[in-house]
């Protein structure tokens, strides 16, 4: 069987502070991806210089592309259009991967060809006095960074909703569930989710509103589908 190729997509916006660590966690994987695509969503800092320094010594090709600021959904979709891999992975510029993330998940997909998405657990952490400190226990969630996708999953579900700048990952996973895209969750940590001052979710209750909106849209779609199915059944019964 041909070994599947792996593309890693890294959206970044003013991520110079942590971008190197994120990419280094990809380059430290037990199996390396075939390409890393960094999509700069209109940064005004030195993210490009950070990526260029890593690309000069990386054993994996690092492609750096720049777009005008359009949000994370657009950046990820841009990366998807450029990606050539059979398997697709994402990591945000402030997070880290567990060293065996790609090996464990790619092996699982190889052994289970019927599964389109394999997910792991997420461990929140912060760095105190230069030391990585876990916060609470690992958890499950609709997080792109803890997952590995077959390309077919995006062919079925479609791209990320570019109208959403928050909760776009939850929205995508909900649409995947509506289309019965097969997925499994492994009981091992695959993503280290960084807590820091500029984290878009932590400590900002108002950012939960888009997540509630994504859930409402999901429920609305489910109700419409149920109504259409009932109407079709009622019509069939009257003929």
GROMACS elastic network, one bead per residue, 0.5 to 0.9 nm:
[ bonds ]
;  ai    aj funct       b0    kb
    1     4     6  0.87859   500
    3   110     6  0.88224   500
    4    85     6  0.73696   500
    4    86     6  0.55713   500
    4    87     6  0.67642   500
    4   106     6  0.83832   500
    4   110     6  0.84415   500
    5    33     6  0.70578   500
    5    34     6  0.59950   500
    5    35     6  0.86548   500
    5    84     6  0.78656   500
    5    86     6  0.51406   500
    5    87     6  0.61618   500
    5    88     6  0.86982   500
    6    32     6  0.82397   500
    6    34     6  0.53391   500
    6    35     6  0.68815   500
    6    36     6  0.88489   500
    6    83     6  0.88026   500
    6    84     6  0.79475   500
    6    86     6  0.59791   500
    6    88     6  0.58509   500
    6    89     6  0.74587   500
    6   102     6  0.88316   500
    6   106     6  0.87872   500
    7    33     6  0.60282   500
    7    34     6  0.59816   500
    7    35     6  0.50968   500
    7    36     6  0.60029   500
    7    37     6  0.74265   500
    7    80     6  0.89008   500
    7    83     6  0.59210   500
    7    84     6  0.66125   500
    7    86     6  0.75897   500
    7    87     6  0.63244   500
    7    88     6  0.50679   500
    7    89     6  0.62459   500
    7    90     6  0.85233   500
    8    26     6  0.82971   500
    8    33     6  0.68583   500
    8    34     6  0.81601   500
    8    35     6  0.63037   500
    8    37     6  0.60977   500
    8    38     6  0.83727   500
    8    79     6  0.86116   500
    8    83     6  0.79772   500
    8    85     6  0.85063   500
    8    87     6  0.86558   500
    8    88     6  0.60600   500
    8    90     6  0.55642   500
    8    91     6  0.73804   500
    9    35     6  0.86420   500
    9    36     6  0.60271   500
    9    38     6  0.59942   500
    9    39     6  0.74241   500
    9    76     6  0.68711   500
    9    79     6  0.57353   500
    9    80     6  0.74678   500
    9    83     6  0.78301   500
    9    88     6  0.75946   500
    9    89     6  0.61787   500
    9    91     6  0.65584   500
    9    92     6  0.84672   500
   10    19     6  0.89934   500
   10    22     6  0.87096   500
   10    23     6  0.82621   500
   10    36     6  0.74148   500
   10    37     6  0.60703   500
   10    39     6  0.61144   500
   10    40     6  0.84648   500
   10    75     6  0.84883   500
   10    76     6  0.75530   500
   10    79     6  0.78067   500
   10    89     6  0.87387   500
   10    90     6  0.59215   500
   10    91     6  0.53231   500
   10    92     6  0.56878   500
   10    93     6  0.64112   500
   11    37     6  0.83603   500
   11    38     6  0.58704   500
   11    40     6  0.61598   500
   11    41     6  0.70233   500
   11    72     6  0.64759   500
   11    73     6  0.88648   500
   11    75     6  0.56441   500
   11    76     6  0.60743   500
   11    79     6  0.79169   500
   11    90     6  0.81158   500
   11    91     6  0.75289   500
   11    92     6  0.60148   500
   11    93     6  0.66590   500
   12    15     6  0.56491   500
   12    16     6  0.86422   500
   12    19     6  0.77434   500
   12    38     6  0.70373   500
   12    39     6  0.61129   500
   12    41     6  0.60468   500
   12    42     6  0.85170   500
   12    43     6  0.74880   500
   12    47     6  0.77775   500
   12    72     6  0.79638   500
   12    75     6  0.79943   500
   12    92     6  0.69359   500
   12    93     6  0.55915   500
   12    94     6  0.87547   500
   13    16     6  0.84590   500
   13    39     6  0.86011   500
   13    40     6  0.59440   500
   13    41     6  0.52689   500
   13    42     6  0.64582   500
   13    44     6  0.80777   500
   13    45     6  0.84935   500
   13    47     6  0.78948   500
   13    69     6  0.82089   500
   13    71     6  0.85851   500
   13    72     6  0.84073   500
   13    93     6  0.81267   500
   14    17     6  0.80406   500
   14    40     6  0.82888   500
   14    41     6  0.83698   500
   14    42     6  0.80196   500
   14    44     6  0.61688   500
   14    45     6  0.53618   500
   14    46     6  0.74971   500
   14    47     6  0.62621   500
   15    18     6  0.59583   500
   15    19     6  0.55210   500
   15    20     6  0.89509   500
   15    43     6  0.77882   500
   15    45     6  0.76273   500
   15    46     6  0.81643   500
   15    47     6  0.58126   500
   15    93     6  0.59674   500
   15    94     6  0.71005   500
   16    19     6  0.54125   500
   16    20     6  0.74352   500
   16    45     6  0.66460   500
   16    46     6  0.57993   500
   16    48     6  0.80855   500
   16    49     6  0.84150   500
   16    50     6  0.64967   500
   16    51     6  0.87870   500
   16    93     6  0.83792   500
   17    20     6  0.77560   500
   17    21     6  0.87151   500
   17    47     6  0.82048   500
   17    93     6  0.88134   500
   17    94     6  0.79608   500
   18    21     6  0.54754   500
   18    22     6  0.64595   500
   18    23     6  0.89646   500
   18    93     6  0.61646   500
   18    94     6  0.50406   500
   18    95     6  0.78021   500
   19    22     6  0.51557   500
   19    23     6  0.62928   500
   19    24     6  0.84919   500
   19    47     6  0.71532   500
   19    50     6  0.71591   500
   19    51     6  0.76027   500
   19    92     6  0.83521   500
   19    94     6  0.61516   500
   19    95     6  0.84288   500
   20    23     6  0.52977   500
   20    24     6  0.59494   500
   20    25     6  0.85656   500
   20    47     6  0.88786   500
   20    50     6  0.63474   500
   20    51     6  0.70565   500
   20    54     6  0.73153   500
   20    93     6  0.80568   500
   20    94     6  0.89488   500
   21    24     6  0.50027   500
   21    25     6  0.61487   500
   21    26     6  0.87767   500
   21    93     6  0.81186   500
   21    94     6  0.76806   500
   21    95     6  0.79102   500
   21    96     6  0.70579   500
   22    25     6  0.52574   500
   22    26     6  0.67124   500
   22    27     6  0.89817   500
   22    91     6  0.73441   500
   22    92     6  0.73610   500
   22    93     6  0.56071   500
   22    94     6  0.61498   500
   22    95     6  0.56364   500
   22    96     6  0.50984   500
   22    97     6  0.74704   500
   23    26     6  0.50530   500
   23    27     6  0.63134   500
   23    28     6  0.86429   500
   23    36     6  0.84463   500
   23    51     6  0.83428   500
   23    54     6  0.80622   500
   23    91     6  0.85116   500
   23    93     6  0.77418   500
   23    96     6  0.81145   500
   24    28     6  0.60322   500
   24    29     6  0.88073   500
   24    54     6  0.82365   500
   24    96     6  0.84760   500
   25    28     6  0.50526   500
   25    29     6  0.66689   500
   25    95     6  0.88019   500
   25    96     6  0.56929   500
   25    97     6  0.55409   500
   25    98     6  0.74342   500
   25    99     6  0.70371   500
   26    29     6  0.54931   500
   26    32     6  0.73782   500
   26    33     6  0.79156   500
   26    36     6  0.86265   500
   26    91     6  0.86443   500
   26    96     6  0.78748   500
   26    97     6  0.65992   500
   26    98     6  0.88041   500
   26    99     6  0.79230   500
   26   102     6  0.87505   500
   27    30     6  0.86840   500
   27    31     6  0.87210   500
   27    32     6  0.64207   500
   27    33     6  0.81213   500
   27    58     6  0.75745   500
   27    59     6  0.78146   500
   27    60     6  0.75607   500
   28    31     6  0.82672   500
   28    32     6  0.76627   500
   28    97     6  0.88714   500
   28    99     6  0.62729   500
   29    32     6  0.56562   500
   29    33     6  0.83036   500
   29    97     6  0.80751   500
   29    98     6  0.77670   500
   29   100     6  0.60287   500
   29   101     6  0.71513   500
   29   102     6  0.67371   500
   29   103     6  0.76059   500
   30    99     6  0.61070   500
   30   100     6  0.55514   500
   30   101     6  0.80429   500
   30   102     6  0.73258   500
   30   103     6  0.61337   500
   31    99     6  0.89111   500
   31   100     6  0.78146   500
   31   101     6  0.89130   500
   31   102     6  0.64861   500
   31   103     6  0.56531   500
   32    35     6  0.86200   500
   32    59     6  0.85855   500
   32    60     6  0.73956   500
   32   102     6  0.77669   500
   32   103     6  0.85612   500
   33    36     6  0.72549   500
   33    60     6  0.70526   500
   33    85     6  0.88141   500
   33   102     6  0.80026   500
   34    60     6  0.62432   500
   34    61     6  0.72384   500
   34    84     6  0.89020   500
   34    85     6  0.73946   500
   35    60     6  0.57813   500
   35    61     6  0.51706   500
   35    62     6  0.61738   500
   35    63     6  0.76801   500
   35    83     6  0.80306   500
   35    84     6  0.82741   500
   35    85     6  0.79340   500
   36    60     6  0.70120   500
   36    61     6  0.62405   500
   36    63     6  0.62276   500
   36    64     6  0.85381   500
   36    83     6  0.86285   500
   37    61     6  0.84004   500
   37    62     6  0.58633   500
   37    64     6  0.60918   500
   37    65     6  0.76566   500
   37    79     6  0.62822   500
   37    82     6  0.78075   500
   37    83     6  0.73672   500
   38    51     6  0.79269   500
   38    62     6  0.72121   500
   38    63     6  0.60789   500
   38    65     6  0.63278   500
   38    66     6  0.84952   500
   38    75     6  0.89283   500
   38    79     6  0.74541   500
   39    42     6  0.89971   500
   39    63     6  0.83407   500
   39    64     6  0.60833   500
   39    65     6  0.50634   500
   39    66     6  0.59122   500
   39    67     6  0.74053   500
   39    75     6  0.57267   500
   39    76     6  0.73723   500
   39    78     6  0.71960   500
   39    79     6  0.63530   500
   40    43     6  0.61492   500
   40    47     6  0.78689   500
   40    48     6  0.78098   500
   40    64     6  0.72839   500
   40    65     6  0.60247   500
   40    67     6  0.61706   500
   40    68     6  0.82984   500
   40    69     6  0.83152   500
   40    75     6  0.71860   500
   41    65     6  0.87504   500
   41    66     6  0.62475   500
   41    67     6  0.52956   500
   41    68     6  0.58648   500
   41    70     6  0.65057   500
   41    71     6  0.66613   500
   41    72     6  0.73582   500
   41    74     6  0.82140   500
   41    75     6  0.60184   500
   42    66     6  0.64351   500
   42    67     6  0.55987   500
   42    70     6  0.79068   500
   43    46     6  0.77952   500
   43    47     6  0.70193   500
   43    48     6  0.83948   500
   43    66     6  0.83491   500
   43    67     6  0.89005   500
   43    68     6  0.84830   500
   43    69     6  0.75901   500
   44    47     6  0.80967   500
   45    48     6  0.79593   500
   45    49     6  0.89904   500
   46    49     6  0.52946   500
   46    50     6  0.65387   500
   46    51     6  0.89129   500
   47    50     6  0.51306   500
   47    51     6  0.63404   500
   47    52     6  0.86446   500
   48    51     6  0.52143   500
   48    52     6  0.60900   500
   48    53     6  0.86568   500
   48    64     6  0.75029   500
   48    66     6  0.88372   500
   49    52     6  0.50145   500
   49    53     6  0.61600   500
   49    54     6  0.87081   500
   50    53     6  0.53367   500
   50    54     6  0.65295   500
   50    55     6  0.87542   500
   51    54     6  0.51917   500
   51    55     6  0.60442   500
   51    56     6  0.87143   500
   51    62     6  0.78976   500
   51    63     6  0.88781   500
   51    64     6  0.72762   500
   52    56     6  0.62662   500
   52    62     6  0.84017   500
   52    64     6  0.80080   500
   53    56     6  0.54619   500
   53    57     6  0.73670   500
   53    58     6  0.89046   500
   54    57     6  0.57802   500
   54    58     6  0.58793   500
   54    62     6  0.81703   500
   55    59     6  0.83169   500
   55    60     6  0.79481   500
   55    61     6  0.69556   500
   55    62     6  0.54717   500
   55    63     6  0.81005   500
   56    62     6  0.88572   500
   57    60     6  0.87614   500
   58    61     6  0.67797   500
   58    62     6  0.74317   500
   59    62     6  0.89878   500
   65    78     6  0.89355   500
   65    79     6  0.87187   500
   67    70     6  0.78054   500
   67    75     6  0.77454   500
   67    78     6  0.87363   500
   69    72     6  0.88381   500
   69    74     6  0.87417   500
   69    75     6  0.86016   500
   70    73     6  0.78665   500
   70    74     6  0.58895   500
   70    75     6  0.72722   500
   70   162     6  0.78606   500
   70   165     6  0.84070   500
   71    74     6  0.56486   500
   71    75     6  0.64511   500
   71    76     6  0.89135   500
   71   162     6  0.73051   500
   71   163     6  0.86017   500
   71   164     6  0.78683   500
   71   165     6  0.54557   500
   71   166     6  0.87113   500
   72    76     6  0.60680   500
   72    77     6  0.84678   500
   72   160     6  0.89754   500
   72   162     6  0.78879   500
   72   164     6  0.84027   500
   72   165     6  0.61761   500
   72   166     6  0.81169   500
   72   168     6  0.81963   500
   73    76     6  0.52405   500
   73    77     6  0.61198   500
   73    78     6  0.85398   500
   73   159     6  0.82783   500
   73   160     6  0.53394   500
   73   161     6  0.61884   500
   73   163     6  0.79127   500
   73   164     6  0.68737   500
   73   165     6  0.65720   500
   73   166     6  0.85983   500
   73   168     6  0.65374   500
   73   169     6  0.83930   500
   74    77     6  0.50472   500
   74    78     6  0.60540   500
   74    79     6  0.86106   500
   74   160     6  0.73977   500
   74   161     6  0.79390   500
   74   162     6  0.53499   500
   74   163     6  0.87266   500
   74   165     6  0.88658   500
   75    78     6  0.50527   500
   75    79     6  0.63306   500
   75    80     6  0.87149   500
   75   162     6  0.89342   500
   76    80     6  0.61762   500
   76    81     6  0.87317   500
   76    90     6  0.81708   500
   76   159     6  0.85398   500
   76   160     6  0.74876   500
   77    81     6  0.62837   500
   77    82     6  0.87539   500
   77   159     6  0.61208   500
   77   160     6  0.64404   500
   77   161     6  0.89593   500
   77   162     6  0.83296   500
   78    81     6  0.52641   500
   78    82     6  0.65580   500
   78    83     6  0.87686   500
   79    82     6  0.51672   500
   79    83     6  0.59900   500
   80    83     6  0.51039   500
   80    84     6  0.83447   500
   80    88     6  0.81536   500
   80   154     6  0.89496   500
   80   159     6  0.82053   500
   81    84     6  0.83355   500
   83    86     6  0.88637   500
   83    88     6  0.78399   500
   84    87     6  0.87425   500
   84    88     6  0.88268   500
   85    88     6  0.63293   500
   85   150     6  0.88741   500
   85   151     6  0.76688   500
   86   149     6  0.85905   500
   86   150     6  0.61778   500
   86   151     6  0.56781   500
   86   152     6  0.85518   500
   87   106     6  0.80248   500
   87   148     6  0.67734   500
   87   149     6  0.55224   500
   87   151     6  0.57820   500
   87   152     6  0.89733   500
   88   147     6  0.88115   500
   88   148     6  0.59483   500
   88   149     6  0.50630   500
   88   150     6  0.62117   500
   88   151     6  0.64123   500
   89   102     6  0.86699   500
   89   144     6  0.75841   500
   89   145     6  0.70019   500
   89   146     6  0.84890   500
   89   147     6  0.66232   500
   89   148     6  0.50830   500
   89   149     6  0.63866   500
   90   144     6  0.59706   500
   90   145     6  0.50670   500
   90   146     6  0.80894   500
   90   147     6  0.76153   500
   90   148     6  0.78654   500
   91    94     6  0.82465   500
   91    95     6  0.66429   500
   91    96     6  0.74782   500
   91    97     6  0.77988   500
   91   144     6  0.72527   500
   91   146     6  0.80872   500
   91   191     6  0.85795   500
   92    95     6  0.55813   500
   92    96     6  0.81767   500
   92   144     6  0.87466   500
   92   145     6  0.68834   500
   93    96     6  0.83437   500
   94   193     6  0.77094   500
   94   194     6  0.62965   500
   94   195     6  0.88800   500
   94   196     6  0.89121   500
   94   199     6  0.84382   500
   95   145     6  0.81088   500
   95   191     6  0.73011   500
   95   192     6  0.58728   500
   95   193     6  0.51165   500
   95   194     6  0.54318   500
   96   145     6  0.86622   500
   96   190     6  0.87393   500
   96   191     6  0.59821   500
   96   193     6  0.67439   500
   96   194     6  0.77022   500
   97   100     6  0.81542   500
   97   101     6  0.64408   500
   97   102     6  0.87377   500
   97   145     6  0.79274   500
   97   146     6  0.78933   500
   97   189     6  0.87948   500
   97   190     6  0.58968   500
   97   192     6  0.59357   500
   97   193     6  0.87506   500
   98   101     6  0.53230   500
   98   102     6  0.86005   500
   98   189     6  0.68355   500
   98   191     6  0.58175   500
   98   192     6  0.69322   500
   99   102     6  0.77946   500
   99   103     6  0.84449   500
   99   190     6  0.80145   500
  100   103     6  0.52476   500
  100   104     6  0.58078   500
  100   105     6  0.83304   500
  100   190     6  0.75213   500
  101   104     6  0.54728   500
  101   105     6  0.61383   500
  101   106     6  0.83493   500
  101   120     6  0.81495   500
  101   146     6  0.80545   500
  101   147     6  0.88000   500
  101   148     6  0.89262   500
  101   189     6  0.79804   500
  101   190     6  0.50230   500
  101   191     6  0.77442   500
  102   105     6  0.52987   500
  102   106     6  0.56626   500
  102   107     6  0.81144   500
  102   148     6  0.76937   500
  102   190     6  0.84454   500
  103   106     6  0.53574   500
  103   107     6  0.58956   500
  103   108     6  0.85147   500
  104   107     6  0.52952   500
  104   108     6  0.62839   500
  104   109     6  0.88770   500
  104   190     6  0.88808   500
  105   108     6  0.50578   500
  105   109     6  0.63127   500
  105   110     6  0.85878   500
  105   118     6  0.62640   500
  105   119     6  0.75522   500
  105   120     6  0.81149   500
  105   147     6  0.79287   500
  105   148     6  0.65026   500
  105   186     6  0.84134   500
  105   190     6  0.88602   500
  106   109     6  0.51717   500
  106   110     6  0.61253   500
  106   111     6  0.86791   500
  106   118     6  0.84732   500
  106   148     6  0.74375   500
  107   110     6  0.50233   500
  107   111     6  0.62681   500
  107   112     6  0.86212   500
  108   111     6  0.51379   500
  108   112     6  0.60611   500
  108   113     6  0.86392   500
  108   115     6  0.87869   500
  108   118     6  0.76247   500
  109   113     6  0.58252   500
  109   114     6  0.80874   500
  109   115     6  0.64240   500
  109   116     6  0.74900   500
  109   117     6  0.79624   500
  109   118     6  0.71215   500
  109   148     6  0.86921   500
  109   149     6  0.88796   500
  109   150     6  0.83296   500
  110   113     6  0.59758   500
  112   115     6  0.57475   500
  112   116     6  0.88220   500
  113   116     6  0.75622   500
  114   182     6  0.72749   500
  115   118     6  0.72364   500
  115   150     6  0.83499   500
  115   181     6  0.80586   500
  115   182     6  0.51171   500
  115   183     6  0.55776   500
  115   184     6  0.73027   500
  116   148     6  0.84667   500
  116   149     6  0.59846   500
  116   150     6  0.51929   500
  116   151     6  0.81122   500
  116   152     6  0.70678   500
  116   153     6  0.58247   500
  116   181     6  0.66755   500
  116   182     6  0.54697   500
  116   183     6  0.58312   500
  116   184     6  0.86089   500
  117   147     6  0.68608   500
  117   148     6  0.58530   500
  117   150     6  0.63953   500
  117   153     6  0.71911   500
  117   181     6  0.77642   500
  117   182     6  0.64672   500
  117   184     6  0.65713   500
  117   185     6  0.86268   500
  118   146     6  0.85378   500
  118   147     6  0.56026   500
  118   148     6  0.54017   500
  118   149     6  0.66436   500
  118   150     6  0.88954   500
  118   182     6  0.87644   500
  118   183     6  0.55516   500
  118   184     6  0.50860   500
  118   185     6  0.59081   500
  118   186     6  0.73628   500
  119   140     6  0.85551   500
  119   141     6  0.89551   500
  119   142     6  0.88718   500
  119   143     6  0.84063   500
  119   144     6  0.84343   500
  119   145     6  0.87685   500
  119   146     6  0.56045   500
  119   148     6  0.64201   500
  119   149     6  0.86907   500
  119   183     6  0.74898   500
  119   184     6  0.61542   500
  119   186     6  0.61121   500
  119   187     6  0.89263   500
  119   190     6  0.79650   500
  120   139     6  0.89232   500
  120   140     6  0.73093   500
  120   141     6  0.89296   500
  120   146     6  0.52375   500
  120   147     6  0.62350   500
  120   148     6  0.88712   500
  120   184     6  0.85422   500
  120   185     6  0.54399   500
  120   187     6  0.63456   500
  120   188     6  0.57385   500
  120   189     6  0.56395   500
  120   190     6  0.51349   500
  120   191     6  0.74089   500
  121   138     6  0.58906   500
  121   139     6  0.54283   500
  121   140     6  0.51172   500
  121   141     6  0.75311   500
  121   146     6  0.64252   500
  121   147     6  0.88844   500
  121   185     6  0.76128   500
  121   186     6  0.70887   500
  121   187     6  0.64204   500
  121   188     6  0.56052   500
  121   190     6  0.56847   500
  121   191     6  0.66463   500
  121   192     6  0.88715   500
  122   137     6  0.86794   500
  122   138     6  0.51893   500
  122   139     6  0.52313   500
  122   140     6  0.62197   500
  122   141     6  0.74431   500
  122   143     6  0.80535   500
  122   145     6  0.86177   500
  122   146     6  0.64778   500
  122   188     6  0.85068   500
  122   189     6  0.56376   500
  122   190     6  0.63368   500
  122   192     6  0.59361   500
  122   193     6  0.65474   500
  123   134     6  0.68035   500
  123   135     6  0.72869   500
  123   136     6  0.78439   500
  123   137     6  0.66849   500
  123   139     6  0.66064   500
  123   189     6  0.64468   500
  123   190     6  0.79867   500
  123   191     6  0.62147   500
  123   193     6  0.58822   500
  123   194     6  0.85303   500
  124   133     6  0.86819   500
  124   134     6  0.59894   500
  124   135     6  0.53518   500
  124   136     6  0.71909   500
  124   137     6  0.79211   500
  124   138     6  0.70771   500
  124   139     6  0.85742   500
  124   191     6  0.83554   500
  124   192     6  0.56758   500
  124   194     6  0.58483   500
  124   195     6  0.67161   500
  125   132     6  0.66267   500
  125   133     6  0.54326   500
  125   135     6  0.51287   500
  125   136     6  0.84759   500
  125   192     6  0.64856   500
  125   193     6  0.60505   500
  125   194     6  0.51422   500
  125   195     6  0.58529   500
  126   131     6  0.82084   500
  126   132     6  0.59291   500
  126   133     6  0.53973   500
  126   134     6  0.66267   500
  126   135     6  0.72283   500
  126   193     6  0.84595   500
  126   194     6  0.57518   500
  126   195     6  0.51696   500
  126   196     6  0.68794   500
  127   130     6  0.57202   500
  127   131     6  0.52434   500
  127   133     6  0.58582   500
  127   134     6  0.87233   500
  127   194     6  0.82897   500
  127   195     6  0.82681   500
  127   196     6  0.85942   500
  128   131     6  0.52279   500
  128   132     6  0.65592   500
  128   133     6  0.67633   500
  129   132     6  0.85450   500
  134   137     6  0.78522   500
  134   138     6  0.88616   500
  134   192     6  0.86209   500
  135   138     6  0.84479   500
  135   195     6  0.88492   500
  136   139     6  0.88806   500
  138   188     6  0.83992   500
  138   189     6  0.67471   500
  139   189     6  0.84668   500
  140   143     6  0.81989   500
  140   185     6  0.80384   500
  140   187     6  0.88955   500
  141   144     6  0.89961   500
  141   146     6  0.86949   500
  141   170     6  0.86037   500
  142   146     6  0.85990   500
  142   147     6  0.88984   500
  142   169     6  0.64904   500
  142   170     6  0.53788   500
  142   171     6  0.88699   500
  142   172     6  0.87699   500
  142   173     6  0.64095   500
  142   174     6  0.86811   500
  143   146     6  0.58685   500
  143   147     6  0.70386   500
  143   169     6  0.64025   500
  143   170     6  0.73488   500
  143   173     6  0.86579   500
  144   147     6  0.53848   500
  144   148     6  0.79611   500
  144   169     6  0.63874   500
  144   170     6  0.88295   500
  144   173     6  0.89195   500
  145   148     6  0.80562   500
  145   190     6  0.81044   500
  145   191     6  0.62189   500
  145   192     6  0.88297   500
  145   193     6  0.86966   500
  146   189     6  0.79386   500
  146   190     6  0.53114   500
  146   192     6  0.84718   500
  147   185     6  0.87180   500
  147   190     6  0.78970   500
  147   191     6  0.85720   500
  149   152     6  0.80253   500
  149   153     6  0.65215   500
  149   154     6  0.81401   500
  150   153     6  0.56314   500
  150   154     6  0.77297   500
  151   154     6  0.56717   500
  151   155     6  0.66266   500
  152   156     6  0.62341   500
  152   157     6  0.86302   500
  153   156     6  0.52728   500
  153   157     6  0.61373   500
  153   158     6  0.79641   500
  153   176     6  0.77836   500
  153   181     6  0.68108   500
  153   182     6  0.86666   500
  154   157     6  0.50241   500
  154   159     6  0.63050   500
  154   176     6  0.87602   500
  155   158     6  0.55666   500
  155   159     6  0.81888   500
  156   176     6  0.79361   500
  156   179     6  0.75671   500
  156   181     6  0.78487   500
  157   160     6  0.88841   500
  157   172     6  0.75139   500
  157   173     6  0.88141   500
  157   175     6  0.64399   500
  157   176     6  0.56295   500
  157   178     6  0.89749   500
  157   179     6  0.70669   500
  157   181     6  0.81161   500
  158   161     6  0.88283   500
  158   172     6  0.84105   500
  158   175     6  0.88999   500
  158   176     6  0.89636   500
  159   162     6  0.84471   500
  159   172     6  0.78994   500
  160   163     6  0.88159   500
  160   164     6  0.82932   500
  160   168     6  0.64078   500
  160   169     6  0.74751   500
  160   171     6  0.80053   500
  160   172     6  0.61688   500
  161   164     6  0.57264   500
  161   165     6  0.85725   500
  161   168     6  0.63721   500
  161   171     6  0.78217   500
  161   172     6  0.76621   500
  162   165     6  0.71110   500
  162   168     6  0.80010   500
  163   168     6  0.87140   500
  164   167     6  0.69790   500
  164   168     6  0.56058   500
  164   171     6  0.88038   500
  164   210     6  0.78851   500
  165   168     6  0.65255   500
  165   210     6  0.85034   500
  166   169     6  0.79952   500
  166   170     6  0.89366   500
  166   200     6  0.85359   500
  166   201     6  0.87424   500
  166   207     6  0.72334   500
  166   208     6  0.85081   500
  166   209     6  0.88981   500
  166   210     6  0.59756   500
  166   211     6  0.73826   500
  167   170     6  0.52126   500
  167   171     6  0.62429   500
  167   172     6  0.86946   500
  167   207     6  0.85322   500
  167   208     6  0.80676   500
  167   209     6  0.88198   500
  167   210     6  0.57310   500
  167   211     6  0.50427   500
  167   212     6  0.86936   500
  167   213     6  0.86562   500
  167   214     6  0.69919   500
  168   172     6  0.61801   500
  168   173     6  0.87256   500
  168   210     6  0.84326   500
  168   211     6  0.82101   500
  168   214     6  0.79348   500
  169   172     6  0.51167   500
  169   173     6  0.62845   500
  169   174     6  0.86206   500
  170   173     6  0.51831   500
  170   174     6  0.61326   500
  170   175     6  0.86295   500
  170   211     6  0.69411   500
  170   214     6  0.69511   500
  170   215     6  0.81534   500
  171   174     6  0.51816   500
  171   175     6  0.62849   500
  171   176     6  0.86559   500
  171   211     6  0.77753   500
  171   213     6  0.89013   500
  171   214     6  0.52420   500
  171   215     6  0.73780   500
  171   217     6  0.84704   500
  171   218     6  0.77420   500
  172   175     6  0.51245   500
  172   176     6  0.61791   500
  172   177     6  0.87464   500
  173   177     6  0.62621   500
  173   178     6  0.86994   500
  174   177     6  0.50961   500
  174   178     6  0.63476   500
  174   179     6  0.88194   500
  174   214     6  0.80547   500
  174   215     6  0.77080   500
  174   218     6  0.64800   500
  175   178     6  0.50205   500
  175   179     6  0.64452   500
  175   180     6  0.87719   500
  175   181     6  0.89002   500
  175   218     6  0.72492   500
  176   179     6  0.51957   500
  176   180     6  0.63261   500
  176   181     6  0.53489   500
  176   182     6  0.84239   500
  177   181     6  0.58462   500
  177   182     6  0.80409   500
  177   183     6  0.88898   500
  178   181     6  0.77273   500
  178   218     6  0.81742   500
  178   221     6  0.86847   500
  178   222     6  0.77417   500
  179   182     6  0.89902   500
  180   183     6  0.88640   500
  185   188     6  0.86391   500
  186   189     6  0.81807   500
  186   190     6  0.89333   500
  189   192     6  0.76947   500
  194   199     6  0.77761   500
  195   198     6  0.84043   500
  195   199     6  0.63695   500
  195   202     6  0.71682   500
  196   199     6  0.54505   500
  196   202     6  0.80751   500
  197   200     6  0.86547   500
  197   202     6  0.83068   500
  197   203     6  0.88362   500
  198   201     6  0.86943   500
  198   202     6  0.84125   500
  199   202     6  0.57854   500
  199   203     6  0.83534   500
  200   203     6  0.84152   500
  200   204     6  0.75077   500
  200   207     6  0.75889   500
  201   204     6  0.58965   500
  201   205     6  0.77934   500
  201   206     6  0.88909   500
  201   207     6  0.61015   500
  201   208     6  0.75718   500
  202   205     6  0.79078   500
  202   207     6  0.86445   500
  203   207     6  0.89705   500
  204   207     6  0.57308   500
  204   208     6  0.76872   500
  205   208     6  0.55552   500
  205   209     6  0.77825   500
  206   209     6  0.56572   500
  206   210     6  0.83811   500
  207   210     6  0.63844   500
  207   211     6  0.77161   500
  208   211     6  0.52600   500
  208   212     6  0.65160   500
  208   213     6  0.87922   500
  209   212     6  0.51323   500
  209   213     6  0.62303   500
  209   214     6  0.87369   500
  210   214     6  0.61519   500
  210   215     6  0.86506   500
  211   214     6  0.50509   500
  211   215     6  0.63360   500
  211   216     6  0.86254   500
  212   215     6  0.50984   500
  212   216     6  0.61276   500
  212   217     6  0.86169   500
  213   216     6  0.50049   500
  213   217     6  0.61290   500
  213   218     6  0.85321   500
  214   217     6  0.51498   500
  214   218     6  0.61999   500
  214   219     6  0.87291   500
  215   219     6  0.62300   500
  215   220     6  0.85800   500
  216   219     6  0.51027   500
  216   220     6  0.60819   500
  216   221     6  0.86012   500
  217   220     6  0.50115   500
  217   221     6  0.61754   500
  217   222     6  0.85944   500
  218   221     6  0.51982   500
  218   222     6  0.62441   500
  218   223     6  0.87121   500
  219   223     6  0.61514   500
  219   224     6  0.86091   500
  220   223     6  0.51131   500
  220   224     6  0.62112   500
  220   225     6  0.86462   500
  221   224     6  0.50950   500
  221   225     6  0.61810   500
  221   226     6  0.85916   500
  222   225     6  0.51386   500
  222   226     6  0.61606   500
  222   227     6  0.86022   500
  223   226     6  0.50280   500
  223   227     6  0.60834   500
  223   228     6  0.85814   500
  224   227     6  0.50478   500
  224   228     6  0.61495   500
  224   229     6  0.85537   500
  225   228     6  0.51211   500
  225   229     6  0.61097   500
  225   230     6  0.85616   500
  226   229     6  0.50736   500
  226   230     6  0.61011   500
  226   231     6  0.85399   500
  227   230     6  0.50820   500
  227   231     6  0.60800   500
  227   232     6  0.85668   500
  228   231     6  0.50362   500
  228   232     6  0.61198   500
  228   233     6  0.85722   500
  229   232     6  0.51126   500
  229   233     6  0.61602   500
  229   234     6  0.85626   500
  230   233     6  0.50668   500
  230   234     6  0.60151   500
  230   235     6  0.84670   500
  231   234     6  0.50894   500
  231   235     6  0.60540   500
  231   236     6  0.85016   500
  232   235     6  0.51235   500
  232   236     6  0.61110   500
  232   237     6  0.86357   500
  233   236     6  0.50401   500
  233   237     6  0.61943   500
  233   238     6  0.88498   500
  234   237     6  0.51445   500
  234   238     6  0.65023   500
  235   238     6  0.53566   500
  235   239     6  0.67276   500
  236   239     6  0.56734   500
